[in-house]
């Protein structure tokens, strides 16, 4: 079953884009930490920064530790549907590992 996903254009990093999640519009900023080897997300809504520096960790719901009712009503979980990868790297993000929007009846898992 195909899930909705958030596409990341790595050639534009760092960059921002608007996205509708649930019925609300949010702004994402995607960064990559070269020395640490990881991606981060900044989430904003209506010009207010809700979270900055959220790491993209395989199988772990974004914003899990800081979620408030201002955040998206859907879960966003980095996963690899083929189960080939179990970690997010620069090479495999959007080339195996994707930011899946958990809007299906069967949950993705993760924490």
C-alpha positions, 0 to 999 in steps of 0.5 A, a space after each residue: 500500500 502506497 503512503 503519502 510522503 514528504 519529498 526532500 530535494 537534497 540538492 536544495 538543502 538548506 531550504 524551506 517549503 510549505 506543506 499541508 498536513 491534515 487540514 493545516 499549512 505548515 512550513 518545513 526547513 530542512 538542514 543537513 549537519 555535515 559533521 554529524 551526518 544527520 538531517 534536521 527539520 524546523 517546523 513553523 506555522 503562521 510565522 511561529 517556529 514550533 520546533 527547531 533542530 528536530 533530527 530525522 531518526 529512522 522509525 521515530 516519529 518527528 516531533 515526538 518529544 515536543 508535540 503540542 496541539 499546534 503540531 500536525 495532526 498526522 504522524 511523520 515517520 522516516 521508514 524504508 518500506 522495503 526494509 533494506 535500510 534501518 538508519 537515515 543517511 544522506 545517500 538513502 533519504 528519498 532513495 529508500 528511506 522516506 518521510 512517510 505520513 502515517 495516515 493509513 489504518 495500519 500504523 507504521 510503528 516507530 516511537 
